[in-house]
Amino acid sequence: MKIPFEEEALTTVLSDGSLRSDYIHPNAAGYRKLAELIAALLKKSGAVE
């Protein structure tokens, strides 16, 4: 079905201590980075412009 899937984004965010509010939750900057990575994937796949 060619559904876009981003398996690295959350790992990328949580591996950077400045993007976490605790060991398992992103902070505001982390959620922003996560959204940017997902948006890039959706644009690359043609799902959004």
CHARMM-style PDB file with segment names, atoms N, HN, CA, C and O in Angstrom:
ATOM      1  N   MET     1       0.824  -1.197   0.000  1.00  0.00      PROA
ATOM      2  CA  MET     1       0.000   0.000   0.000  1.00  0.00      PROA
ATOM      3  C   MET     1       0.866   1.258   0.000  1.00  0.00      PROA
ATOM      4  O   MET     1       0.339   2.361  -0.146  1.00  0.00      PROA
ATOM      5  N   LYS     2       2.160   1.120   0.158  1.00  0.00      PROA
ATOM      6  HN  LYS     2       2.588   0.224   0.276  1.00  0.00      PROA
ATOM      7  CA  LYS     2       3.101   2.241   0.106  1.00  0.00      PROA
ATOM      8  C   LYS     2       2.789   3.331   1.140  1.00  0.00      PROA
ATOM      9  O   LYS     2       2.850   4.523   0.838  1.00  0.00      PROA
ATOM     10  N   ILE     3       2.460   2.910   2.340  1.00  0.00      PROA
ATOM     11  HN  ILE     3       2.410   1.941   2.585  1.00  0.00      PROA
ATOM     12  CA  ILE     3       2.190   3.841   3.432  1.00  0.00      PROA
ATOM     13  C   ILE     3       3.531   4.323   3.988  1.00  0.00      PROA
ATOM     14  O   ILE     3       4.377   3.499   4.336  1.00  0.00      PROA
ATOM     15  N   PRO     4       3.742   5.636   4.077  1.00  0.00      PROA
ATOM     16  CA  PRO     4       5.007   6.135   4.629  1.00  0.00      PROA
ATOM     17  C   PRO     4       5.182   5.684   6.077  1.00  0.00      PROA
ATOM     18  O   PRO     4       4.238   5.722   6.866  1.00  0.00      PROA
ATOM     19  N   PHE     5       6.397   5.257   6.418  1.00  0.00      PROA
ATOM     20  HN  PHE     5       7.164   5.225   5.777  1.00  0.00      PROA
ATOM     21  CA  PHE     5       6.690   4.791   7.772  1.00  0.00      PROA
ATOM     22  C   PHE     5       8.037   5.346   8.203  1.00  0.00      PROA
ATOM     23  O   PHE     5       9.040   5.157   7.515  1.00  0.00      PROA
ATOM     24  N   GLU     6       8.061   6.023   9.328  1.00  0.00      PROA
ATOM     25  HN  GLU     6       7.246   6.176   9.887  1.00  0.00      PROA
ATOM     26  CA  GLU     6       9.301   6.605   9.864  1.00  0.00      PROA
ATOM     27  C   GLU     6       9.667   5.849  11.130  1.00  0.00      PROA
ATOM     28  O   GLU     6       9.041   6.046  12.171  1.00  0.00      PROA
ATOM     29  N   GLU     7      10.668   4.991  11.053  1.00  0.00      PROA
ATOM     30  HN  GLU     7      11.176   4.831  10.207  1.00  0.00      PROA
ATOM     31  CA  GLU     7      11.026   4.191  12.215  1.00  0.00      PROA
ATOM     32  C   GLU     7      12.179   4.775  13.022  1.00  0.00      PROA
ATOM     33  O   GLU     7      12.478   4.265  14.102  1.00  0.00      PROA
ATOM     34  N   GLU     8      12.826   5.808  12.547  1.00  0.00      PROA
ATOM     35  HN  GLU     8      12.583   6.222  11.669  1.00  0.00      PROA
ATOM     36  CA  GLU     8      13.988   6.373  13.228  1.00  0.00      PROA
ATOM     37  C   GLU     8      13.682   7.666  13.997  1.00  0.00      PROA
ATOM     38  O   GLU     8      14.463   8.056  14.864  1.00  0.00      PROA
ATOM     39  N   ALA     9      12.588   8.323  13.703  1.00  0.00      PROA
ATOM     40  HN  ALA     9      11.953   8.007  12.998  1.00  0.00      PROA
ATOM     41  CA  ALA     9      12.322   9.658  14.253  1.00  0.00      PROA
ATOM     42  C   ALA     9      12.280   9.673  15.776  1.00  0.00      PROA
ATOM     43  O   ALA     9      12.941  10.507  16.396  1.00  0.00      PROA
ATOM     44  N   LEU    10      11.536   8.791  16.380  1.00  0.00      PROA
ATOM     45  HN  LEU    10      10.999   8.114  15.877  1.00  0.00      PROA
ATOM     46  CA  LEU    10      11.420   8.799  17.839  1.00  0.00      PROA
ATOM     47  C   LEU    10      12.751   8.443  18.498  1.00  0.00      PROA
ATOM     48  O   LEU    10      13.111   9.022  19.523  1.00  0.00      PROA
ATOM     49  N   THR    11      13.476   7.501  17.919  1.00  0.00      PROA
ATOM     50  HN  THR    11      13.183   7.031  17.086  1.00  0.00      PROA
ATOM     51  CA  THR    11      14.794   7.154  18.441  1.00  0.00      PROA
ATOM     52  C   THR    11      15.739   8.344  18.355  1.00  0.00      PROA
ATOM     53  O   THR    11      16.503   8.605  19.284  1.00  0.00      PROA
ATOM     54  N   THR    12      15.684   9.060  17.246  1.00  0.00      PROA
ATOM     55  HN  THR    12      15.063   8.847  16.491  1.00  0.00      PROA
ATOM     56  CA  THR    12      16.517  10.251  17.058  1.00  0.00      PROA
ATOM     57  C   THR    12      16.229  11.287  18.140  1.00  0.00      PROA
ATOM     58  O   THR    12      17.149  11.852  18.732  1.00  0.00      PROA
ATOM     59  N   VAL    13      14.965  11.527  18.390  1.00  0.00      PROA
ATOM     60  HN  VAL    13      14.217  11.069  17.910  1.00  0.00      PROA
ATOM     61  CA  VAL    13      14.571  12.525  19.390  1.00  0.00      PROA
ATOM     62  C   VAL    13      14.957  12.080  20.795  1.00  0.00      PROA
ATOM     63  O   VAL    13      15.536  12.858  21.553  1.00  0.00      PROA
ATOM     64  N   LEU    14      14.644  10.847  21.148  1.00  0.00      PROA
ATOM     65  HN  LEU    14      14.174  10.214  20.532  1.00  0.00      PROA
ATOM     66  CA  LEU    14      14.887  10.382  22.513  1.00  0.00      PROA
ATOM     67  C   LEU    14      16.358  10.125  22.810  1.00  0.00      PROA
ATOM     68  O   LEU    14      16.737  10.014  23.976  1.00  0.00      PROA
ATOM     69  N   SER    15      17.188  10.030  21.788  1.00  0.00      PROA
ATOM     70  HN  SER    15      16.880  10.121  20.841  1.00  0.00      PROA
ATOM     71  CA  SER    15      18.620   9.832  22.028  1.00  0.00      PROA
ATOM     72  C   SER    15      19.337  11.145  22.341  1.00  0.00      PROA
ATOM     73  O   SER    15      20.506  11.141  22.726  1.00  0.00      PROA
ATOM     74  N   ASP    16      18.637  12.261  22.175  1.00  0.00      PROA
ATOM     75  HN  ASP    16      17.687  12.264  21.863  1.00  0.00      PROA
ATOM     76  CA  ASP    16      19.198  13.586  22.457  1.00  0.00      PROA
ATOM     77  C   ASP    16      18.576  14.115  23.751  1.00  0.00      PROA
ATOM     78  O   ASP    16      17.392  14.448  23.782  1.00  0.00      PROA
ATOM     79  N   GLY    17      19.362  14.188  24.798  1.00  0.00      PROA
ATOM     80  HN  GLY    17      20.324  13.917  24.773  1.00  0.00      PROA
ATOM     81  CA  GLY    17      18.863  14.618  26.102  1.00  0.00      PROA
ATOM     82  C   GLY    17      18.224  15.995  26.107  1.00  0.00      PROA
ATOM     83  O   GLY    17      17.356  16.268  26.936  1.00  0.00      PROA
ATOM     84  N   SER    18      18.639  16.872  25.188  1.00  0.00      PROA
ATOM     85  HN  SER    18      19.344  16.650  24.514  1.00  0.00      PROA
ATOM     86  CA  SER    18      18.059  18.217  25.143  1.00  0.00      PROA
ATOM     87  C   SER    18      16.655  18.210  24.531  1.00  0.00      PROA
ATOM     88  O   SER    18      15.966  19.230  24.559  1.00  0.00      PROA
ATOM     89  N   LEU    19      16.229  17.073  23.982  1.00  0.00      PROA
ATOM     90  HN  LEU    19      16.789  16.245  23.959  1.00  0.00      PROA
ATOM     91  CA  LEU    19      14.904  16.968  23.361  1.00  0.00      PROA
ATOM     92  C   LEU    19      13.936  16.121  24.191  1.00  0.00      PROA
ATOM     93  O   LEU    19      12.843  15.795  23.729  1.00  0.00      PROA
ATOM     94  N   ARG    20      14.341  15.760  25.429  1.00  0.00      PROA
ATOM     95  HN  ARG    20      15.229  16.025  25.804  1.00  0.00      PROA
ATOM     96  CA  ARG    20      13.513  14.917  26.301  1.00  0.00      PROA
ATOM     97  C   ARG    20      13.123  15.665  27.569  1.00  0.00      PROA
ATOM     98  O   ARG    20      13.889  16.469  28.101  1.00  0.00      PROA
ATOM     99  N   SER    21      11.906  15.380  28.039  1.00  0.00      PROA
ATOM    100  HN  SER    21      11.284  14.727  27.607  1.00  0.00      PROA
ATOM    101  CA  SER    21      11.504  15.910  29.344  1.00  0.00      PROA
ATOM    102  C   SER    21      11.820  14.904  30.449  1.00  0.00      PROA
ATOM    103  O   SER    21      12.007  15.282  31.605  1.00  0.00      PROA
ATOM    104  N   ASP    22      11.880  13.629  30.089  1.00  0.00      PROA
ATOM    105  HN  ASP    22      11.728  13.321  29.150  1.00  0.00      PROA
ATOM    106  CA  ASP    22      12.331  12.556  30.970  1.00  0.00      PROA
ATOM    107  C   ASP    22      12.873  11.446  30.074  1.00  0.00      PROA
ATOM    108  O   ASP    22      13.147  11.689  28.899  1.00  0.00      PROA
ATOM    109  N   TYR    23      13.032  10.251  30.595  1.00  0.00      PROA
ATOM    110  HN  TYR    23      12.810  10.053  31.550  1.00  0.00      PROA
ATOM    111  CA  TYR    23      13.668   9.189  29.814  1.00  0.00      PROA
ATOM    112  C   TYR    23      12.839   8.687  28.637  1.00  0.00      PROA
ATOM    113  O   TYR    23      13.398   8.113  27.702  1.00  0.00      PROA
ATOM    114  N   ILE    24      11.534   8.885  28.655  1.00  0.00      PROA
ATOM    115  HN  ILE    24      11.079   9.352  29.414  1.00  0.00      PROA
ATOM    116  CA  ILE    24      10.703   8.332  27.584  1.00  0.00      PROA
ATOM    117  C   ILE    24       9.786   9.340  26.898  1.00  0.00      PROA
ATOM    118  O   ILE    24       9.039   8.962  25.995  1.00  0.00      PROA
ATOM    119  N   HSD    25       9.820  10.612  27.301  1.00  0.00      PROA
ATOM    120  HN  HSD    25      10.427  10.919  28.035  1.00  0.00      PROA
ATOM    121  CA  HSD    25       8.917  11.607  26.716  1.00  0.00      PROA
ATOM    122  C   HSD    25       9.698  12.782  26.134  1.00  0.00      PROA
ATOM    123  O   HSD    25      10.577  13.335  26.793  1.00  0.00      PROA
ATOM    124  N   PRO    26       9.376  13.159  24.902  1.00  0.00      PROA
ATOM    125  CA  PRO    26       9.987  14.366  24.340  1.00  0.00      PROA
ATOM    126  C   PRO    26       9.474  15.609  25.074  1.00  0.00      PROA
ATOM    127  O   PRO    26       8.377  15.610  25.633  1.00  0.00      PROA
ATOM    128  N   ASN    27      10.292  16.661  25.058  1.00  0.00      PROA
ATOM    129  HN  ASN    27      11.182  16.660  24.604  1.00  0.00      PROA
ATOM    130  CA  ASN    27       9.835  17.964  25.551  1.00  0.00      PROA
ATOM    131  C   ASN    27       9.296  18.741  24.340  1.00  0.00      PROA
ATOM    132  O   ASN    27       9.152  18.173  23.257  1.00  0.00      PROA
ATOM    133  N   ALA    28       9.003  20.017  24.514  1.00  0.00      PROA
ATOM    134  HN  ALA    28       9.121  20.479  25.393  1.00  0.00      PROA
ATOM    135  CA  ALA    28       8.430  20.804  23.415  1.00  0.00      PROA
ATOM    136  C   ALA    28       9.347  20.803  22.191  1.00  0.00      PROA
ATOM    137  O   ALA    28       8.879  20.652  21.063  1.00  0.00      PROA
ATOM    138  N   ALA    29      10.645  20.972  22.414  1.00  0.00      PROA
ATOM    139  HN  ALA    29      11.025  21.095  23.331  1.00  0.00      PROA
ATOM    140  CA  ALA    29      11.598  20.959  21.294  1.00  0.00      PROA
ATOM    141  C   ALA    29      11.646  19.577  20.642  1.00  0.00      PROA
ATOM    142  O   ALA    29      11.800  19.462  19.426  1.00  0.00      PROA
ATOM    143  N   GLY    30      11.517  18.549  21.445  1.00  0.00      PROA
ATOM    144  HN  GLY    30      11.392  18.642  22.433  1.00  0.00      PROA
ATOM    145  CA  GLY    30      11.509  17.188  20.919  1.00  0.00      PROA
ATOM    146  C   GLY    30      10.283  16.910  20.069  1.00  0.00      PROA
ATOM    147  O   GLY    30      10.383  16.292  19.009  1.00  0.00      PROA
ATOM    148  N   TYR    31       9.135  17.364  20.528  1.00  0.00      PROA
ATOM    149  HN  TYR    31       9.054  17.866  21.389  1.00  0.00      PROA
ATOM    150  CA  TYR    31       7.918  17.189  19.721  1.00  0.00      PROA
ATOM    151  C   TYR    31       8.012  17.993  18.422  1.00  0.00      PROA
ATOM    152  O   TYR    31       7.526  17.548  17.382  1.00  0.00      PROA
ATOM    153  N   ARG    32       8.629  19.164  18.475  1.00  0.00      PROA
ATOM    154  HN  ARG    32       9.024  19.526  19.320  1.00  0.00      PROA
ATOM    155  CA  ARG    32       8.820  19.962  17.264  1.00  0.00      PROA
ATOM    156  C   ARG    32       9.695  19.195  16.273  1.00  0.00      PROA
ATOM    157  O   ARG    32       9.373  19.117  15.088  1.00  0.00      PROA
ATOM    158  N   LYS    33      10.810  18.627  16.762  1.00  0.00      PROA
ATOM    159  HN  LYS    33      11.072  18.690  17.725  1.00  0.00      PROA
ATOM    160  CA  LYS    33      11.716  17.858  15.904  1.00  0.00      PROA
ATOM    161  C   LYS    33      11.005  16.643  15.334  1.00  0.00      PROA
ATOM    162  O   LYS    33      11.154  16.336  14.151  1.00  0.00      PROA
ATOM    163  N   LEU    34      10.238  15.950  16.156  1.00  0.00      PROA
ATOM    164  HN  LEU    34      10.117  16.199  17.117  1.00  0.00      PROA
ATOM    165  CA  LEU    34       9.475  14.792  15.706  1.00  0.00      PROA
ATOM    166  C   LEU    34       8.506  15.183  14.587  1.00  0.00      PROA
ATOM    167  O   LEU    34       8.407  14.488  13.576  1.00  0.00      PROA
ATOM    168  N   ALA    35       7.803  16.282  14.769  1.00  0.00      PROA
ATOM    169  HN  ALA    35       7.884  16.847  15.590  1.00  0.00      PROA
ATOM    170  CA  ALA    35       6.875  16.772  13.745  1.00  0.00      PROA
ATOM    171  C   ALA    35       7.609  17.128  12.462  1.00  0.00      PROA
ATOM    172  O   ALA    35       7.120  16.843  11.368  1.00  0.00      PROA
ATOM    173  N   GLU    36       8.780  17.748  12.585  1.00  0.00      PROA
ATOM    174  HN  GLU    36       9.177  17.979  13.473  1.00  0.00      PROA
ATOM    175  CA  GLU    36       9.567  18.108  11.397  1.00  0.00      PROA
ATOM    176  C   GLU    36      10.007  16.861  10.630  1.00  0.00      PROA
ATOM    177  O   GLU    36       9.950  16.835   9.401  1.00  0.00      PROA
ATOM    178  N   LEU    37      10.443  15.835  11.350  1.00  0.00      PROA
ATOM    179  HN  LEU    37      10.489  15.857  12.348  1.00  0.00      PROA
ATOM    180  CA  LEU    37      10.882  14.595  10.694  1.00  0.00      PROA
ATOM    181  C   LEU    37       9.715  13.893   9.998  1.00  0.00      PROA
ATOM    182  O   LEU    37       9.869  13.376   8.891  1.00  0.00      PROA
ATOM    183  N   ILE    38       8.560  13.875  10.641  1.00  0.00      PROA
ATOM    184  HN  ILE    38       8.435  14.295  11.540  1.00  0.00      PROA
ATOM    185  CA  ILE    38       7.383  13.246  10.036  1.00  0.00      PROA
ATOM    186  C   ILE    38       6.905  14.059   8.839  1.00  0.00      PROA
ATOM    187  O   ILE    38       6.530  13.483   7.817  1.00  0.00      PROA
ATOM    188  N   ALA    39       6.911  15.381   8.945  1.00  0.00      PROA
ATOM    189  HN  ALA    39       7.215  15.848   9.775  1.00  0.00      PROA
ATOM    190  CA  ALA    39       6.517  16.234   7.822  1.00  0.00      PROA
ATOM    191  C   ALA    39       7.433  16.018   6.624  1.00  0.00      PROA
ATOM    192  O   ALA    39       6.968  15.960   5.485  1.00  0.00      PROA
ATOM    193  N   ALA    40       8.731  15.899   6.877  1.00  0.00      PROA
ATOM    194  HN  ALA    40       9.108  15.946   7.802  1.00  0.00      PROA
ATOM    195  CA  ALA    40       9.685  15.658   5.790  1.00  0.00      PROA
ATOM    196  C   ALA    40       9.388  14.326   5.098  1.00  0.00      PROA
ATOM    197  O   ALA    40       9.448  14.235   3.872  1.00  0.00      PROA
ATOM    198  N   LEU    41       9.072  13.303   5.878  1.00  0.00      PROA
ATOM    199  HN  LEU    41       9.024  13.377   6.874  1.00  0.00      PROA
ATOM    200  CA  LEU    41       8.736  12.001   5.307  1.00  0.00      PROA
ATOM    201  C   LEU    41       7.477  12.094   4.450  1.00  0.00      PROA
ATOM    202  O   LEU    41       7.433  11.552   3.346  1.00  0.00      PROA
ATOM    203  N   LEU    42       6.456  12.781   4.957  1.00  0.00      PROA
ATOM    204  HN  LEU    42       6.491  13.221   5.853  1.00  0.00      PROA
ATOM    205  CA  LEU    42       5.205  12.911   4.205  1.00  0.00      PROA
ATOM    206  C   LEU    42       5.404  13.696   2.914  1.00  0.00      PROA
ATOM    207  O   LEU    42       4.806  13.366   1.890  1.00  0.00      PROA
ATOM    208  N   LYS    43       6.228  14.722   2.953  1.00  0.00      PROA
ATOM    209  HN  LYS    43       6.713  14.990   3.785  1.00  0.00      PROA
ATOM    210  CA  LYS    43       6.536  15.495   1.742  1.00  0.00      PROA
ATOM    211  C   LYS    43       7.324  14.639   0.743  1.00  0.00      PROA
ATOM    212  O   LYS    43       7.030  14.638  -0.452  1.00  0.00      PROA
ATOM    213  N   LYS    44       8.315  13.922   1.240  1.00  0.00      PROA
ATOM    214  HN  LYS    44       8.554  13.923   2.211  1.00  0.00      PROA
ATOM    215  CA  LYS    44       9.154  13.078   0.376  1.00  0.00      PROA
ATOM    216  C   LYS    44       8.313  11.995  -0.303  1.00  0.00      PROA
ATOM    217  O   LYS    44       8.543  11.668  -1.468  1.00  0.00      PROA
ATOM    218  N   SER    45       7.355  11.448   0.413  1.00  0.00      PROA
ATOM    219  HN  SER    45       7.169  11.714   1.359  1.00  0.00      PROA
ATOM    220  CA  SER    45       6.524  10.367  -0.140  1.00  0.00      PROA
ATOM    221  C   SER    45       5.414  10.888  -1.049  1.00  0.00      PROA
ATOM    222  O   SER    45       4.757  10.107  -1.737  1.00  0.00      PROA
ATOM    223  N   GLY    46       5.201  12.211  -1.055  1.00  0.00      PROA
ATOM    224  HN  GLY    46       5.735  12.846  -0.496  1.00  0.00      PROA
ATOM    225  CA  GLY    46       4.141  12.789  -1.892  1.00  0.00      PROA
ATOM    226  C   GLY    46       2.788  12.814  -1.219  1.00  0.00      PROA
ATOM    227  O   GLY    46       1.788  13.140  -1.859  1.00  0.00      PROA
ATOM    228  N   ALA    47       2.734  12.477   0.059  1.00  0.00      PROA
ATOM    229  HN  ALA    47       3.546  12.213   0.578  1.00  0.00      PROA
ATOM    230  CA  ALA    47       1.461  12.473   0.776  1.00  0.00      PROA
ATOM    231  C   ALA    47       0.936  13.890   1.015  1.00  0.00      PROA
ATOM    232  O   ALA    47      -0.275  14.107   1.063  1.00  0.00      PROA
ATOM    233  N   VAL    48       1.851  14.853   1.164  1.00  0.00      PROA
ATOM    234  HN  VAL    48       2.834  14.677   1.125  1.00  0.00      PROA
ATOM    235  CA  VAL    48       1.491  16.271   1.317  1.00  0.00      PROA
ATOM    236  C   VAL    48       2.460  17.089   0.485  1.00  0.00      PROA
ATOM    237  O   VAL    48       3.538  16.623   0.119  1.00  0.00      PROA
ATOM    238  N   GLU    49       2.060  18.310   0.194  1.00  0.00      PROA
ATOM    239  HN  GLU    49       1.184  18.689   0.491  1.00  0.00      PROA
ATOM    240  CA  GLU    49       2.934  19.196  -0.589  1.00  0.00      PROA
ATOM    241  C   GLU    49       3.667  20.150   0.305  1.00  0.00      PROA
ATOM    242  OT1 GLU    49       4.448  20.971  -0.177  1.00  0.00      PROA
TER     243      GLU     49
END
